[in-house]
Amino acid sequence: MKKEGKLIPNSRTYLCPNGSHLSMYDDQQNYFTNLIAFLKDVENNKFMSDRK
């Protein structure tokens, strides 16, 4: 997972170390903390999307 994340520009890798395919249930604290941070970045125009 870490390796693949490094291949994706602007990715946020390995955000739920205790989660599985259902990290929203398995690793709720990390999942929602990082989701909220991502949404705030988008809202504040701080998110850098991949430009093509």
N, CA, C and O of each residue as an XYZ file, in Angstrom:
208
protein
N       0.826     -1.182      0.000
C       0.000      0.000      0.000
C       0.881      1.261      0.000
O       0.614      2.214     -0.732
N       1.918      1.252      0.819
C       2.823      2.402      0.845
C       3.507      2.573     -0.507
O       3.649      3.693     -0.998
N       3.928      1.467     -1.106
C       4.624      1.520     -2.389
C       3.720      2.104     -3.475
O       4.145      2.959     -4.252
N       2.487      1.641     -3.523
C       1.556      2.140     -4.537
C       1.252      3.614     -4.310
O       1.144      4.380     -5.268
N       1.114      4.015     -3.064
C       0.836      5.407     -2.761
C       1.936      6.337     -3.226
O       1.668      7.467     -3.633
N       3.180      5.866     -3.167
C       4.302      6.682     -3.609
C       4.296      6.874     -5.123
O       4.909      7.814     -5.631
N       3.614      5.999     -5.840
C       3.543      6.089     -7.294
C       2.440      7.039     -7.769
O       2.403      7.413     -8.941
N       1.552      7.424     -6.866
C       0.430      8.281     -7.216
C       0.728      9.704     -6.757
O       0.839      9.952     -5.556
N       0.860     10.640     -7.690
C       1.140     12.029     -7.302
C       0.060     12.579     -6.373
O      -1.126     12.314     -6.567
N       0.470     13.337     -5.377
C      -0.432     13.997     -4.420
C      -1.282     13.036     -3.602
O      -2.327     13.423     -3.079
N      -0.846     11.794     -3.488
C      -1.634     10.849     -2.700
C      -1.365     11.051     -1.219
O      -0.357     11.637     -0.825
N      -2.269     10.565     -0.430
C      -2.116     10.574      1.024
C      -2.079      9.106      1.427
O      -3.111      8.449      1.569
N      -0.886      8.625      1.602
C      -0.697      7.185      1.737
C      -0.795      6.700      3.166
O      -0.476      7.401      4.126
N      -1.243      5.491      3.254
C      -1.230      4.734      4.506
C      -1.894      5.493      5.642
O      -1.280      5.718      6.686
N      -3.126      5.881      5.447
C      -3.836      6.680      6.430
C      -4.532      5.865      7.504
O      -4.832      6.388      8.578
N      -4.793      4.602      7.235
C      -5.517      3.757      8.187
C      -4.729      2.476      8.438
O      -5.068      1.426      7.894
N      -3.690      2.553      9.251
C      -2.832      1.387      9.461
C      -3.525      0.205     10.132
O      -3.057     -0.928     10.025
N      -4.637      0.460     10.822
C      -5.340     -0.631     11.496
C      -6.597     -1.058     10.756
O      -7.398     -1.831     11.281
N      -6.771     -0.565      9.553
C      -7.985     -0.847      8.803
C      -7.782     -1.888      7.726
O      -6.666     -2.323      7.441
N      -8.896     -2.271      7.141
C      -8.881     -3.220      6.032
C      -9.636     -2.569      4.882
O      -9.512     -1.364      4.665
N     -10.403     -3.339      4.154
C     -11.203     -2.771      3.070
C     -12.332     -1.907      3.622
O     -12.914     -1.105      2.891
N     -12.643     -2.064      4.896
C     -13.700     -1.272      5.529
C     -13.106     -0.438      6.656
O     -13.515     -0.554      7.811
N     -12.147      0.396      6.309
C     -11.443      1.194      7.308
C     -12.383      2.111      8.087
O     -12.093      2.471      9.228
N     -13.490      2.483      7.487
C     -14.437      3.341      8.201
C     -15.021      2.642      9.427
O     -15.548      3.297     10.325
N     -14.927      1.307      9.464
C     -15.364      0.546     10.628
C     -14.176      0.051     11.452
O     -14.198      0.117     12.682
N     -13.144     -0.441     10.777
C     -12.003     -1.060     11.452
C     -11.066     -0.060     12.118
O     -10.474     -0.362     13.154
N     -10.929      1.101     11.545
C      -9.955      2.090     12.008
C     -10.598      3.474     11.958
O     -10.105      4.387     11.296
N     -11.708      3.600     12.676
C     -12.534      4.802     12.579
C     -11.793      6.081     12.933
O     -11.960      7.089     12.247
N     -10.988      6.070     13.973
C     -10.305      7.295     14.399
C      -9.416      7.845     13.283
O      -9.496      9.029     12.955
N      -8.575      6.999     12.703
C      -7.702      7.447     11.615
C      -8.494      7.803     10.362
O      -8.204      8.802      9.703
N      -9.481      6.998     10.036
C     -10.261      7.212      8.821
C     -10.932      8.590      8.839
O     -10.781      9.373      7.901
N     -11.668      8.874      9.906
C     -12.419     10.120      9.934
C     -11.528     11.338     10.176
O     -11.826     12.423      9.677
N     -10.448     11.178     10.929
C      -9.508     12.283     11.103
C      -8.928     12.696      9.762
O      -8.859     13.884      9.448
N      -8.514     11.717      8.974
C      -7.924     12.010      7.667
C      -8.958     12.446      6.642
O      -8.660     13.280      5.787
N     -10.148     11.908      6.709
C     -11.215     12.339      5.800
C     -11.553     13.809      6.038
O     -11.693     14.582      5.090
N     -11.681     14.186      7.296
C     -11.998     15.574      7.627
C     -10.867     16.503      7.175
O     -11.127     17.583      6.646
N      -9.624     16.088      7.381
C      -8.484     16.903      6.936
C      -8.505     17.082      5.419
O      -8.245     18.175      4.916
N      -8.814     16.011      4.696
C      -8.902     16.084      3.239
C     -10.010     17.047      2.805
O      -9.799     17.887      1.931
N     -11.178     16.923      3.411
C     -12.299     17.790      3.044
C     -12.000     19.256      3.354
O     -12.372     20.145      2.588
N     -11.330     19.504      4.473
C     -10.952     20.885      4.801
C      -9.958     21.438      3.790
O     -10.050     22.603      3.403
N      -9.009     20.611      3.360
C      -8.057     21.053      2.331
C      -8.771     21.408      1.034
O      -8.444     22.409      0.396
N      -9.734     20.598      0.646
C     -10.502     20.879     -0.576
C     -11.289     22.174     -0.400
O     -11.297     23.028     -1.286
N     -11.938     22.313      0.726
C     -12.754     23.498      0.984
C     -11.914     24.775      1.006
O     -12.373     25.827      0.560
N     -10.695     24.690      1.519
C      -9.825     25.862      1.635
C      -8.882     26.028      0.438
O      -7.924     26.798      0.492
N      -9.169     25.296     -0.637
C      -8.351     25.338     -1.867
C      -6.885     25.015     -1.621
O      -6.002     25.579     -2.268
N      -6.628     24.111     -0.691
C      -5.256     23.675     -0.410
C      -4.954     22.319     -1.031
O      -3.803     21.882     -1.036
N      -5.964     21.657     -1.549
C      -5.775     20.355     -2.172
C      -5.218     20.543     -3.571
O      -5.765     21.298     -4.374
N      -4.135     19.855     -3.855
C      -3.530     19.919     -5.181
C      -3.892     18.665     -5.960
O      -3.338     17.593     -5.715
N      -4.813     18.798     -6.890
C      -5.193     17.641     -7.687
C      -4.164     17.405     -8.769
O      -3.367     18.289     -9.083
N      -4.180     16.218     -9.336
C      -3.296     15.904    -10.449
C      -3.804     16.644    -11.677
O      -4.960     16.490    -12.070
N      -2.958     17.425    -12.264
C      -3.356     18.200    -13.440
C      -2.903     17.485    -14.697
O      -1.756     17.047    -14.788
N      -3.790     17.364    -15.660
C      -3.471     16.668    -16.898
C      -3.467     17.632    -18.044
O      -3.218     17.236    -19.183
